[in-house]
Amino acid sequence: MSEFDALLVLSFGGPEGPDEVRPFLENVVRGRGVPPERLDAVEEHYRHFGGVSPINARNRELIAAIRERSDLPVYFGNRNWHPMAEDTVAQMARDGVRRALVFATSAYGGYSACRQYHEDIARARKAVGDDAPELVKLRHFFDHPEFVAANADAVRAALATLPAEMRDSARVVFTAHSIPTAADAAAGPPEEGGHRYSEQVAEAARLVAAELGAGEHDVVWQSRSGPPRVPWLEPDVVDHIEALHAAGVPAVVVAPVGFVSDHVEVVWDLDNEAAGRAAELGMGFARAATAGPDPRFADMVVELIAEHTSGAPERGIGEVTRAGCTVNGEPCAVNCCLPARRPARPV
C-alpha cells in the first residue's frame, strides 16, 4: 500500500462572527448571479445565531477525535471560509507533506457533494504550485455501517423525546439538501443514468430505517435556494409535514441523513421552520442529531484511511453503487457529475 503523510479534512466552511457572514455568503455564491436580496434573507438566518455557524466547531471536534485514533497529522481546510483550503495546502507543503488523504465532509456522490471537492483539491494544489502535495480523496460512505448505525441511534434518541402515545405512530422523515433536478440527472457517468446523489440519499435512508426496524419512512428535501422556474428535488420538508398532517399523522421525526454535522441550514430549516410549522399544526416533532459528533463517525474515518494505508477491506452494506468516487486511489469516472448549465472545470 502507498504511504501517506497526513490527512486533510475538507469541508464547506462557515462564518464564526457577525462580520464574517456577508463575505462568507459572497464566497459561496460567487459567479452564480444570486441577487443581493437573496443574500440579505440568508444573512438574517445567520444573524439569528449570532453570525456563527456551528460547522467549523463540529469539524474541529471531529479532527480532535481522529487525532486520538490515528498517527497521521490532521489538517483542516474549507471551500468557502477560513481556514481556506489553499492556505491549508500551502501549510502542508511547508511542513513537508508530500502525499495526503482527503476526507470531504459529504457522504454522497453528485457535483456539490463530491466533484466540487475534487475541484477544491485541484484549485488548492494549483495555488501552491509545484510543491503542493498529492491529495487523494477518500470514497463515499453513505452506506458505511458506522454511518448508518450513528444515524439510526440518533433517530431512536429523537423518537424517545416524543410523548409516549405518539411514538408508535410517528413518521420518520429523512432529509437532505435539495439540488436542481438537472444536477441530479447529471450525478454519475451519463452511461449509468445519473441520479447518483438522490439514489444514494434514498439508500442511506433505507439502511437507517432497516436498522431501526421502522416501517414507512419518507425522503424529502430542504434548503432550496434557486429561482422558482428551475425545478429542484421535491417535496420540501415543510410541505411534506403539512401533507402528513392532512393525512392524519400525529408526529414526525426529521432525520438529516444528508448532512454529517449541524450548520445553519440544518438548525434554521429544521429546528426553526420545520419545527415551527409542526407546532402550528399541533403535530409532535423531534429532530434527530447529525452523525458527525457520534464517536463511530470518527471510527469510520479511520477505517476509510486504513483502506489506503493498510489494505483494509471496504465496508458497505448498501445496494446502490459507490462507483465514480475515489476508491483505493482510482479517480472519478470521466465526466462524472458535470455541473449543470456550466462549462466543465478541471477535476
Phi, psi and omega per residue, in radians:
M1 nan 2.607 3.135
S2 -1.274 2.617 3.120
E3 -1.616 2.572 3.118
F4 -2.245 2.537 -3.072
D5 -1.628 -0.333 -2.990
A6 -2.904 3.014 3.005
L7 -2.179 2.350 3.016
L8 -1.873 2.101 2.982
V9 -1.550 1.999 -3.027
L10 -1.950 2.162 -3.035
S11 -2.387 -3.043 -3.044
F12 -1.391 -0.705 -3.109
G13 1.631 2.802 3.125
G14 -2.911 2.707 -3.118
P15 -1.224 2.679 3.118
E16 -2.192 0.455 3.075
G17 -3.128 2.761 -3.070
P18 -0.993 -0.648 -3.108
D19 -1.247 -0.228 -3.108
E20 -1.633 -0.202 -2.985
V21 -1.100 -0.951 -3.057
R22 -1.138 -0.800 3.091
P23 -1.046 -0.647 3.088
F24 -1.089 -0.846 -3.120
L25 -1.101 -0.648 3.108
E26 -1.145 -0.607 3.031
N27 -1.105 -0.738 -3.085
V28 -1.072 -0.717 -3.002
V29 -1.795 0.130 -3.076
R30 -0.946 2.253 3.098
G31 1.418 0.067 -3.078
R32 -1.823 -0.056 3.093
G33 1.201 0.510 3.123
V34 -1.322 2.234 -3.091
P35 -1.159 2.586 -3.121
P36 -0.994 -0.581 -3.115
E37 -1.141 -0.512 3.065
R38 -1.200 -0.695 3.085
L39 -1.133 -0.627 3.101
D40 -1.023 -0.759 -3.111
A41 -1.153 -0.784 -3.128
V42 -1.184 -0.621 3.115
E43 -1.025 -0.645 3.106
E44 -1.106 -0.620 3.089
H45 -1.047 -0.779 -3.139
Y46 -1.151 -0.695 -3.114
R47 -1.185 -0.403 3.044
H48 -1.059 -0.452 -3.141
F49 -1.933 0.489 3.099
G50 1.276 0.306 -3.135
G51 1.322 0.263 -3.087
V52 -2.051 2.160 2.983
S53 -1.541 2.458 3.119
P54 -1.313 -0.099 -2.939
I55 -1.157 -0.710 -3.137
N56 -1.129 -0.714 3.120
A57 -1.101 -0.739 3.127
R58 -1.126 -0.647 3.117
N59 -1.182 -0.657 3.098
R60 -1.147 -0.636 3.068
E61 -1.120 -0.733 3.103
L62 -1.079 -0.775 3.136
I63 -1.047 -0.741 3.108
A64 -1.071 -0.696 3.133
A65 -1.181 -0.670 3.102
I66 -1.142 -0.723 3.131
R67 -1.065 -0.546 3.085
E68 -1.212 -0.371 -3.018
R69 -1.906 -0.154 -3.010
S70 -2.435 2.595 3.083
D71 -1.495 -0.165 -3.125
L72 -1.236 2.394 2.947
P73 -1.067 2.445 -3.086
V74 -2.073 2.216 3.122
Y75 -1.953 2.823 -3.068
F76 -2.281 2.196 3.081
G77 -2.489 2.687 -3.101
N78 -2.206 2.793 3.055
R79 -1.362 -0.726 -2.899
N80 -2.060 -0.178 3.131
W81 -2.729 2.894 -3.023
H82 -1.141 2.444 0.012
P83 -1.306 2.147 -3.118
M84 -1.258 2.577 -3.099
A85 -1.024 -0.698 -3.133
E86 -1.046 -0.754 -3.138
D87 -1.169 -0.687 -3.125
T88 -1.172 -0.753 3.135
V89 -1.142 -0.615 3.056
A90 -1.087 -0.710 3.100
Q91 -1.150 -0.691 3.099
M92 -1.032 -0.741 3.122
A93 -1.104 -0.735 3.114
R94 -1.119 -0.542 3.132
D95 -1.399 -0.036 3.104
G96 1.540 0.213 3.100
V97 -1.238 2.224 -3.140
R98 -1.889 -0.477 -3.092
R99 -2.611 2.189 -3.050
A100 -2.418 2.658 2.986
L101 -1.559 2.725 -3.138
V102 -2.206 2.156 2.993
F103 -1.798 1.912 3.075
A104 -1.562 2.382 -3.016
T105 -1.435 0.970 3.028
S106 -2.553 2.374 -3.068
A107 -1.529 -0.132 -2.826
Y108 -2.104 2.947 2.993
G109 -1.506 -3.093 -3.106
G110 1.894 2.986 -3.057
Y111 -1.165 -1.079 -3.069
S112 -1.185 -0.542 -3.077
A113 -1.456 -0.349 -3.070
C114 -2.430 -1.127 -3.016
R115 -1.016 -0.626 -3.116
Q116 -1.129 -0.508 3.055
Y117 -1.188 -0.619 3.025
H118 -1.094 -0.676 3.098
E119 -1.159 -0.660 3.065
D120 -1.046 -0.761 3.135
I121 -1.074 -0.819 -3.121
A122 -1.102 -0.724 -3.138
R123 -1.127 -0.745 -3.130
A124 -1.148 -0.716 3.132
R125 -1.156 -0.683 3.121
K126 -1.119 -0.683 -3.141
A127 -1.115 -0.605 -3.125
V128 -1.396 -0.610 3.104
G129 1.631 -2.670 -3.002
D130 -1.098 -0.411 -3.126
D131 -1.482 -0.017 -3.097
A132 -1.132 2.430 3.083
P133 -1.241 2.712 2.958
E134 -1.221 2.391 -3.087
L135 -2.196 2.167 -3.074
V136 -2.058 2.004 -3.098
K137 -1.317 2.341 3.053
L138 -1.232 2.847 -2.983
R139 -1.377 3.011 3.000
H140 -1.111 2.630 -3.071
F141 -2.387 0.391 -3.072
F142 -1.063 -0.420 -3.122
D143 -1.954 0.261 3.106
H144 -1.187 2.358 -3.057
P145 -1.044 -0.535 3.114
E146 -1.240 -0.658 3.081
F147 -1.130 -0.770 3.133
V148 -1.110 -0.803 -3.104
A149 -1.127 -0.700 3.130
A150 -1.109 -0.735 3.099
N151 -1.160 -0.688 -3.136
A152 -1.107 -0.769 3.138
D153 -1.166 -0.561 3.083
A154 -1.133 -0.680 3.097
V155 -1.168 -0.729 3.107
R156 -1.031 -0.764 -3.133
A157 -1.125 -0.677 3.119
A158 -1.166 -0.750 3.097
L159 -0.990 -0.665 -3.086
A160 -1.161 -0.307 3.127
T161 -1.463 -0.223 3.110
L162 -1.333 2.687 3.010
P163 -0.950 2.468 -3.021
A164 -0.951 -0.640 -3.076
E165 -1.265 -0.200 -3.126
M166 -1.727 -0.318 -2.916
R167 -1.100 -0.761 -3.063
D168 -1.192 -0.444 -3.092
S169 -1.835 0.086 3.126
A170 -1.265 2.491 3.096
R171 -1.662 2.309 3.052
V172 -1.543 2.145 -3.098
V173 -2.105 2.033 3.116
F174 -1.601 2.420 -3.093
T175 -2.295 2.626 3.089
A176 -2.549 2.911 -3.119
H177 -1.186 2.216 3.075
S178 -1.220 2.676 3.029
I179 -2.417 2.844 3.065
P180 -1.009 2.493 -3.138
T181 -1.057 -0.547 3.100
A182 -1.142 -0.654 3.106
A183 -1.184 -0.652 3.102
D184 -1.175 -0.676 3.113
A185 -1.098 -0.492 -3.142
A186 -1.548 -0.010 -3.075
A187 -1.392 1.807 -3.076
G188 1.949 2.767 -3.131
P189 -1.002 2.450 -3.091
P190 -0.962 -0.636 -3.101
E191 -1.180 -0.274 3.109
E192 -1.710 0.026 3.011
G193 1.575 0.018 3.099
G194 1.181 -2.753 3.100
H195 1.074 0.444 -3.124
R196 -1.108 -0.669 -3.110
Y197 -1.096 -0.973 -3.080
S198 -1.140 -0.602 3.126
E199 -1.185 -0.690 3.136
Q200 -1.237 -0.664 3.061
V201 -1.063 -0.805 3.131
A202 -1.089 -0.638 3.124
E203 -1.199 -0.732 3.086
A204 -1.049 -0.741 3.106
A205 -1.084 -0.730 3.134
R206 -1.091 -0.733 -3.118
L207 -1.165 -0.713 3.115
V208 -1.158 -0.750 3.115
A209 -1.083 -0.688 3.110
A210 -1.132 -0.704 3.100
E211 -1.075 -0.611 3.133
L212 -1.351 -0.343 -2.975
G213 1.271 0.409 -3.110
A214 -1.347 2.625 3.066
G215 -1.485 -1.849 -3.129
E216 -1.207 2.465 2.997
H217 -2.591 2.851 -3.094
D218 -2.236 2.669 3.004
V219 -2.040 2.127 -3.120
V220 -2.292 -3.107 -2.997
W221 -2.321 2.803 -3.091
Q222 -2.553 2.997 2.949
S223 1.145 0.506 3.054
R224 -1.024 2.431 -3.127
S225 -2.331 0.011 -3.062
G226 -1.515 2.951 3.105
P227 -1.133 2.648 -3.082
P228 -1.012 -0.497 -3.087
R229 -1.275 -0.251 -3.128
V230 -1.678 2.090 3.135
P231 -1.178 2.335 3.061
W232 -2.118 2.873 3.099
L233 -1.055 2.362 -3.123
E234 -2.347 2.893 0.119
P235 -1.472 2.731 3.023
D236 -1.246 2.570 -3.042
V237 -1.055 -0.690 -3.127
V238 -1.208 -0.730 3.081
D239 -1.054 -0.667 -3.106
H240 -1.219 -0.651 3.069
I241 -1.058 -0.712 3.091
E242 -1.099 -0.702 3.124
A243 -1.164 -0.681 3.103
L244 -1.131 -0.705 3.100
H245 -1.074 -0.762 3.129
A246 -1.091 -0.493 3.135
A247 -1.513 0.019 3.073
G248 1.568 0.207 3.101
V249 -1.303 2.200 -3.011
P250 -1.455 -0.372 -3.044
A251 -2.690 2.735 -3.113
V252 -2.421 2.449 2.970
V253 -1.965 2.057 -3.123
V254 -1.695 2.171 -3.088
A255 -2.046 1.931 -3.095
P256 -1.388 1.157 -3.067
V257 -1.153 -0.347 3.135
G258 -1.357 -0.101 -3.086
F259 -2.119 2.561 3.119
V260 -1.740 -0.269 3.078
S261 -2.661 2.805 3.090
D262 -1.181 2.489 2.893
H263 -2.620 -3.053 -2.961
V264 -1.091 -0.644 3.139
E265 -1.118 -0.573 3.090
V266 -1.253 -0.922 -3.021
V267 -1.277 -0.481 3.082
W268 -1.400 -0.947 -3.025
D269 -1.154 -0.607 -3.087
L270 -1.709 -0.907 -3.044
D271 -1.302 -0.317 3.111
N272 -1.929 -1.117 -3.034
E273 -1.204 -0.905 -3.104
A274 -1.177 -0.801 3.131
A275 -1.104 -0.681 3.136
G276 -1.132 -0.713 3.135
R277 -1.174 -0.700 3.101
A278 -1.071 -0.702 3.122
A279 -1.119 -0.717 3.108
E280 -1.059 -0.591 -3.124
L281 -1.501 -0.086 -3.116
G282 1.332 0.397 3.136
M283 -1.623 2.580 2.946
G284 -1.219 2.501 -3.086
F285 -2.513 2.381 3.011
A286 -2.515 2.505 3.123
R287 -1.998 2.167 3.107
A288 -1.266 2.629 3.080
A289 -1.264 2.738 2.995
T290 -1.327 2.815 -2.993
A291 -1.342 -0.418 -2.975
G292 -0.936 -0.766 -3.121
P293 -1.254 -0.237 3.133
D294 -1.182 2.337 -3.135
P295 -0.964 -0.492 -3.137
R296 -1.190 -0.371 3.109
F297 -1.185 -0.791 3.073
A298 -1.124 -0.642 3.054
D299 -1.005 -0.734 -3.134
M300 -1.108 -0.755 3.134
V301 -1.029 -0.742 3.126
V302 -1.128 -0.632 3.052
E303 -1.103 -0.740 3.125
L304 -1.099 -0.660 3.063
I305 -1.073 -0.772 -3.089
A306 -1.121 -0.441 3.052
E307 -1.024 -0.535 -3.113
H308 -1.662 -0.578 -3.002
T309 -1.621 -0.451 -3.100
S310 -2.372 0.192 3.102
G311 1.248 0.414 3.115
A312 -1.061 2.500 -3.137
P313 -1.200 2.576 3.055
E314 -1.245 2.362 3.056
R315 -1.946 2.217 3.085
G316 -2.767 2.484 -3.058
I317 -2.073 0.179 -3.081
G318 -1.621 3.073 -3.138
E319 -2.019 0.074 -3.128
V320 -1.864 2.475 -2.997
T321 -1.103 2.520 2.931
R322 -1.824 0.029 -3.104
A323 -1.027 2.615 3.125
G324 1.798 -0.366 3.039
C325 -1.601 3.068 3.127
T326 -1.349 2.044 -3.135
V327 -2.240 2.041 3.141
N328 0.877 0.774 3.043
G329 1.550 -0.189 3.132
E330 -1.344 2.334 -3.083
P331 -1.381 3.022 3.088
C332 -1.046 2.653 3.067
A333 -1.079 2.579 -3.141
V334 -1.031 2.304 3.103
N335 1.120 0.323 3.107
C336 -1.219 2.247 2.995
C337 1.052 0.784 3.086
L338 -1.095 2.442 -3.135
P339 -1.088 2.362 -3.104
A340 -1.209 2.372 3.037
R341 1.042 0.410 3.052
R342 -2.419 2.599 3.093
P343 -1.055 2.568 3.103
A344 -1.144 2.422 3.037
R345 -1.854 2.695 -3.059
P346 -1.117 2.513 3.118
V347 -1.747 nan nan
